[in-house]
């Protein structure tokens, strides 16, 4: 479970892991767009946008994050993994306990098969 929540500064919740085929597994869950925007180095140009297009995209991301928080806020808080994982085990509430497969699992499997066909 700890591999599914890297210490990258991105908040996650409702994580579920599914074995697809042999050594392939999928981890499905929610992530916080705001923490992604603030912690991903490849999004630095959006953190402090200069160009008009970056400013527009930044505004759209923040607006979408606010809407998602309002609509899906009942799913609980996001968990951000600490940098020092040895002293901080993952709390149980980060992961779903229902065991039901998400509707997107067949789509994910089809995408993986398509990728194998292209290789």
Secondary structure, DSSP 8 states (H G I E B T S, - for coil): -GGGS-SSS--EEEEEEEEEETTEEEEEEEE-HHHHHHH-GGGHHHHT--SHHHHHHHHHHHHHHHHHHHHHGGG---B---S--TT----GGGB--S----TTHHHHHHHHHHHHHH-
